Amino acid sequence: MSPADTLRLVLLSSLWGLSFIFMRVASPEFGPVSLVLVRMGVGAALLVPLLLSVRYLTLVRENAGRLFLLGLINHVLPFSLLALATTRLEAGFTSLINATTPIFTALLGALFFATPIQRQQYLGLAMALFGVYVLSADRLDFALGGDGWFILAVLGATFCYGVAGNYSKTYLAHLPVRVLAAGSTAMSALILLVPGLMLWPEAPISGLAWANALALAVLSTTVAFLLYFGLIASAGATATSTVTFLVPVSALIWGYLLLGESLSLQIIAGMAITLTGTAIATRMIGQRRRRMA
């Protein structure tokens, strides 16, 4: 990976880490669905101009159904679930649970998309799930006022990402990255338009919440998507996937600096176990050892 790509990777992880901060601040005032409407609506307004050519518009029209489904499972559902979770859970904690996305991607790929799992990967899957247990064991309270349902919401989001990753790899890999990014974002905005407006809060929304919502849309969605797909094109999917391990670290640091969230021994231990297991499950550790050999 070139120095320029490394810089882009660090910037991307920082923007996606900040997204958990933005949601943590804005979600309580907007509500999850209305916040995601703002996120995807502004993102669509900024990304759709990238499609203003006959070739790209034709591709969107020919793949409208698949882009609609991608928008639903990769944006609308997981973003709404994460926004719901951040009304209760700390930003850093939420990002750590969200880091299990590759686990669901691997499991769903093996079950439904004929993607083989090697023996070493099962160890990684088990380690990552144990890391999630270490993180959340004392918070799995499903009584009224407990955190259990919000933790399940984050896991639901990672499940959606796992479905979306396998789906896009299987059915949409032939499309240019701008069609995937702008097309799915625009479809997401259309899906959210009616429910987002129906659930729009009656109370006035503060300037701070608006600033975080717009930052979420512009920085953590539009700019991040362009960085992400640009990295895939220049550095490759494997190198870009390392962002999975940088985002929770970024979110923990931003949460500590901006929101005063704590960094307990339990959080640090759970993060180490979860990310190590994820690295094994995604074969990043094994691949690195083979390259060194």
Backbone torsions as a table, in degrees:
resi	resn	phi	psi	omega
1	MET	NA	131.1	-177.8
2	SER	-72.1	160.9	176.5
3	PRO	-56.7	-37.4	179.3
4	ALA	-65.5	-41.3	178.2
5	ASP	-67.4	-36.9	176.6
6	THR	-61.8	-41.7	177.2
7	LEU	-63.4	-41.7	177.9
8	ARG	-63.2	-39.0	179.8
9	LEU	-63.8	-44.8	178.9
10	VAL	-64.2	-41.4	178.2
11	LEU	-64.1	-42.2	178.7
12	LEU	-61.2	-45.9	-179.7
13	SER	-63.2	-36.2	178.7
14	SER	-67.2	-42.0	179.6
15	LEU	-66.0	-42.1	178.6
16	TRP	-72.9	-30.4	172.5
17	GLY	-65.3	-40.3	177.6
18	LEU	-65.1	-26.3	-178.6
19	SER	-58.4	-34.1	178.8
20	PHE	-70.2	-31.8	174.7
21	ILE	-68.3	-47.5	-180.0
22	PHE	-58.5	-43.8	179.6
23	MET	-66.6	-40.3	-179.5
24	ARG	-59.2	-36.3	-178.8
25	VAL	-82.7	-41.5	-171.3
26	ALA	-87.6	-31.1	-174.1
27	SER	-58.0	-42.8	-178.2
28	PRO	-60.1	-29.5	-179.4
29	GLU	-89.9	-42.2	-178.8
30	PHE	-77.8	-35.2	-164.9
31	GLY	86.8	150.5	-173.5
32	PRO	-58.6	-48.6	-173.3
33	VAL	-69.5	-44.0	-179.9
34	SER	-65.9	-35.9	177.4
35	LEU	-63.9	-42.8	-179.8
36	VAL	-69.2	-30.5	173.3
37	LEU	-60.5	-45.5	177.3
38	VAL	-62.0	-44.6	-178.7
39	ARG	-58.8	-50.1	-175.7
40	MET	-79.7	-31.3	178.6
41	GLY	-65.4	-47.9	177.9
42	VAL	-66.3	-40.9	178.3
43	GLY	-60.1	-42.7	178.9
44	ALA	-64.2	-41.8	-179.9
45	ALA	-60.9	-32.0	-178.9
46	LEU	-87.2	-27.8	-175.8
47	LEU	-93.3	-32.2	-176.2
48	VAL	-57.5	-36.2	176.1
49	PRO	-55.6	-20.5	176.5
50	LEU	-68.8	-12.9	-176.9
51	LEU	-99.3	5.4	-172.8
52	LEU	-78.8	67.2	170.3
53	SER	-150.6	155.5	-176.6
54	VAL	-59.9	-41.4	-177.5
55	ARG	-61.8	-49.6	-177.0
56	TYR	-68.4	-40.6	179.1
57	LEU	-65.1	-35.8	176.8
58	THR	-64.6	-42.0	178.2
59	LEU	-63.8	-39.5	177.6
60	VAL	-63.4	-44.8	-179.4
61	ARG	-63.4	-42.7	-178.5
62	GLU	-69.2	-25.2	-177.3
63	ASN	-116.6	25.1	-174.5
64	ALA	-58.8	-43.4	-178.9
65	GLY	-63.2	-43.1	-179.5
66	ARG	-70.6	-36.4	176.7
67	LEU	-67.9	-35.5	175.7
68	PHE	-60.7	-47.5	-179.4
69	LEU	-65.7	-40.1	177.8
70	LEU	-62.0	-43.0	177.6
71	GLY	-60.3	-38.6	-179.5
72	LEU	-66.8	-48.5	-172.1
73	ILE	-88.5	-18.3	-178.3
74	ASN	-105.0	-17.1	-178.1
75	HIS	-124.7	-62.6	-170.3
76	VAL	-59.9	-56.6	-175.9
77	LEU	-68.5	-52.3	-177.5
78	PRO	-67.0	-39.1	179.3
79	PHE	-63.9	-39.7	179.2
80	SER	-66.6	-40.4	178.8
81	LEU	-66.2	-40.1	178.2
82	LEU	-67.9	-39.7	177.6
83	ALA	-63.1	-39.5	175.8
84	LEU	-62.2	-45.2	-177.7
85	ALA	-61.6	-37.9	-176.2
86	THR	-75.3	-6.6	171.1
87	THR	-71.9	-15.1	-177.5
88	ARG	-123.6	-42.4	-172.7
89	LEU	-93.5	152.8	176.6
90	GLU	-65.5	150.9	-177.3
91	ALA	-60.8	-47.0	-179.3
92	GLY	-63.5	-42.4	178.7
93	PHE	-62.2	-44.5	179.4
94	THR	-60.5	-42.4	-178.6
95	SER	-65.7	-32.6	179.3
96	LEU	-68.3	-42.8	176.1
97	ILE	-64.2	-39.4	-179.7
98	ASN	-64.6	-22.2	-179.6
99	ALA	-67.6	-8.1	177.6
100	THR	-81.5	5.5	179.8
101	THR	-49.2	-46.6	179.8
102	PRO	-60.2	-25.2	178.6
103	ILE	-65.2	-49.0	178.9
104	PHE	-67.2	-34.6	177.5
105	THR	-60.8	-44.9	-179.7
106	ALA	-67.2	-45.6	-178.4
107	LEU	-63.8	-46.7	-179.3
108	LEU	-68.1	-34.8	176.3
109	GLY	-62.3	-40.2	179.5
110	ALA	-70.4	-37.4	-175.3
111	LEU	-77.8	-38.7	-169.3
112	PHE	-125.2	-12.5	-175.2
113	PHE	-123.3	18.6	174.1
114	ALA	56.1	36.4	175.9
115	THR	-97.8	114.7	-175.4
116	PRO	-69.5	148.6	173.9
117	ILE	-115.3	126.9	178.2
118	GLN	-81.3	163.0	-175.7
119	ARG	-58.7	-39.2	-179.7
120	GLN	-61.2	-33.4	-177.0
121	GLN	-67.9	-30.4	177.8
122	TYR	-62.4	-38.2	175.9
123	LEU	-60.9	-43.9	179.0
124	GLY	-62.7	-42.3	178.0
125	LEU	-59.8	-45.8	-179.4
126	ALA	-64.1	-42.3	179.1
127	MET	-62.7	-44.9	-178.6
128	ALA	-63.0	-42.2	178.7
129	LEU	-66.9	-36.5	175.5
130	PHE	-64.8	-37.0	176.3
131	GLY	-61.3	-40.1	176.0
132	VAL	-63.0	-39.0	177.5
133	TYR	-62.8	-44.1	178.4
134	VAL	-59.4	-40.4	-179.3
135	LEU	-65.6	-40.9	-164.7
136	SER	-118.9	2.2	-173.7
137	ALA	-56.0	-42.3	-176.7
138	ASP	-83.6	4.0	-178.1
139	ARG	-119.9	4.2	-178.7
140	LEU	-82.1	62.8	179.1
141	ASP	-104.5	114.9	-176.1
142	PHE	-98.9	9.8	174.2
143	ALA	-75.3	168.3	179.6
144	LEU	-58.5	126.3	-178.2
145	GLY	90.1	-1.2	179.1
146	GLY	-86.7	172.5	-176.7
147	ASP	-94.2	-9.4	-170.4
148	GLY	-55.1	-47.6	-176.9
149	TRP	-66.7	-32.4	179.7
150	PHE	-72.4	-34.6	174.1
151	ILE	-65.6	-40.8	176.3
152	LEU	-63.3	-33.0	177.3
153	ALA	-62.3	-41.3	178.1
154	VAL	-65.2	-43.3	177.3
155	LEU	-63.2	-34.8	174.8
156	GLY	-62.7	-38.1	177.2
157	ALA	-64.5	-44.1	179.8
158	THR	-65.8	-33.0	175.3
159	PHE	-62.6	-43.9	178.0
160	CYS	-61.1	-42.8	177.8
161	TYR	-61.3	-38.5	178.6
162	GLY	-63.1	-42.6	176.4
163	VAL	-63.1	-46.3	-176.1
164	ALA	-64.3	-40.2	-179.8
165	GLY	-61.7	-45.0	178.7
166	ASN	-69.6	-38.2	-179.5
167	TYR	-64.6	-47.8	-178.1
168	SER	-66.6	-37.2	178.2
169	LYS	-64.7	-35.7	-176.1
170	THR	-82.2	-40.7	-169.6
171	TYR	-114.0	-14.2	-173.7
172	LEU	-126.7	10.1	-176.6
173	ALA	-65.1	-19.0	-177.8
174	HIS	-80.6	-9.7	-175.1
175	LEU	-86.9	146.2	173.5
176	PRO	-61.1	151.4	-174.6
177	VAL	-63.2	-33.7	-179.2
178	ARG	-68.7	-30.7	176.6
179	VAL	-68.7	-42.7	177.6
180	LEU	-62.2	-48.9	-175.5
181	ALA	-68.1	-55.0	-175.9
182	ALA	-71.6	-40.6	-178.5
183	GLY	-64.7	-46.5	-179.0
184	SER	-69.5	-33.4	178.0
185	THR	-67.1	-43.4	178.4
186	ALA	-63.5	-41.7	177.6
187	MET	-62.7	-38.7	179.0
188	SER	-62.5	-42.5	179.2
189	ALA	-61.9	-39.1	178.6
190	LEU	-65.6	-42.5	179.3
191	ILE	-60.5	-39.5	-173.0
192	LEU	-86.6	-10.5	-171.4
193	LEU	-57.2	-54.3	-176.5
194	VAL	-70.2	-53.7	-179.4
195	PRO	-62.8	-35.6	179.5
196	GLY	-64.1	-39.3	178.6
197	LEU	-74.3	-36.7	178.8
198	MET	-64.9	-34.0	-178.0
199	LEU	-97.2	10.8	-179.2
200	TRP	-60.6	133.9	-175.0
201	PRO	-64.6	142.9	178.2
202	GLU	-77.8	-32.8	179.9
203	ALA	-73.2	147.8	177.2
204	PRO	-59.3	143.3	-179.4
205	ILE	-97.0	132.1	-175.9
206	SER	-69.3	159.8	176.3
207	GLY	-62.1	-34.8	179.1
208	LEU	-64.1	-43.1	179.3
209	ALA	-65.6	-40.7	177.6
210	TRP	-63.2	-42.0	-179.8
211	ALA	-61.8	-41.5	179.0
212	ASN	-70.3	-37.3	177.9
213	ALA	-63.9	-43.6	179.8
214	LEU	-69.3	-37.5	175.6
215	ALA	-63.7	-38.7	176.3
216	LEU	-60.1	-41.7	-177.7
217	ALA	-73.2	-44.3	-173.9
218	VAL	-81.4	-51.1	-173.6
219	LEU	-82.6	-52.9	-172.1
220	SER	-85.8	-3.8	177.2
221	THR	-118.5	-67.3	-174.9
222	THR	-64.9	-57.8	-178.8
223	VAL	-63.6	-40.7	-178.5
224	ALA	-65.0	-41.0	178.5
225	PHE	-61.3	-43.6	-179.9
226	LEU	-64.6	-41.1	176.1
227	LEU	-62.8	-44.4	-176.1
228	TYR	-62.3	-51.7	-177.6
229	PHE	-71.3	-30.1	174.4
230	GLY	-66.0	-38.6	177.0
231	LEU	-65.0	-40.8	178.0
232	ILE	-59.8	-40.6	-178.5
233	ALA	-69.0	-37.2	-173.9
234	SER	-95.5	-36.5	-175.0
235	ALA	-107.8	-16.2	-179.7
236	GLY	97.1	159.6	-174.9
237	ALA	-68.3	-37.6	-177.4
238	THR	-64.5	-48.2	179.8
239	ALA	-63.8	-39.6	-179.2
240	THR	-66.3	-31.0	-177.5
241	SER	-65.3	-15.6	177.9
242	THR	-65.2	-12.7	176.8
243	VAL	-60.8	-26.1	177.9
244	THR	-54.4	-35.2	-175.8
245	PHE	-87.9	-19.0	-178.7
246	LEU	-90.0	-30.1	-176.2
247	VAL	-60.4	-50.2	-179.5
248	PRO	-63.4	-34.6	176.0
249	VAL	-62.7	-44.5	177.9
250	SER	-60.9	-46.2	-178.7
251	ALA	-63.9	-38.9	178.4
252	LEU	-63.4	-42.7	179.9
253	ILE	-65.7	-47.4	178.6
254	TRP	-62.7	-39.6	178.4
255	GLY	-63.5	-38.7	178.3
256	TYR	-67.3	-43.9	-175.3
257	LEU	-76.4	-40.5	-171.4
258	LEU	-97.4	-31.5	-175.4
259	LEU	-115.1	-2.3	179.7
260	GLY	69.4	26.6	179.4
261	GLU	-73.8	149.7	-174.8
262	SER	-85.0	154.4	174.3
263	LEU	-117.9	85.5	-176.4
264	SER	-82.6	165.5	176.6
265	LEU	-61.4	-37.2	178.5
266	GLN	-61.4	-43.1	179.1
267	ILE	-63.5	-45.8	-177.9
268	ILE	-65.1	-43.3	179.5
269	ALA	-65.5	-44.9	178.6
270	GLY	-61.8	-40.1	178.4
271	MET	-62.9	-45.2	-178.4
272	ALA	-61.8	-44.4	-178.9
273	ILE	-67.7	-45.8	-177.2
274	THR	-63.0	-46.7	-176.6
275	LEU	-71.7	-34.4	175.5
276	THR	-64.7	-45.9	177.5
277	GLY	-61.3	-40.0	178.4
278	THR	-64.6	-39.7	178.5
279	ALA	-62.8	-39.4	178.1
280	ILE	-69.8	-43.5	-177.6
281	ALA	-64.5	-32.7	178.5
282	THR	-89.9	5.1	176.0
283	ARG	65.2	19.9	178.8
284	MET	-70.2	-39.8	179.5
285	ILE	-67.4	-45.8	179.4
286	GLY	-62.5	-40.4	-180.0
287	GLN	-65.4	-40.2	-179.6
288	ARG	-64.4	-41.2	179.4
289	ARG	-63.8	-40.3	179.7
290	ARG	-65.6	-38.7	178.4
291	ARG	-64.9	-39.6	178.6
292	MET	-66.1	-38.7	178.8
293	ALA	-66.3	NA	NA
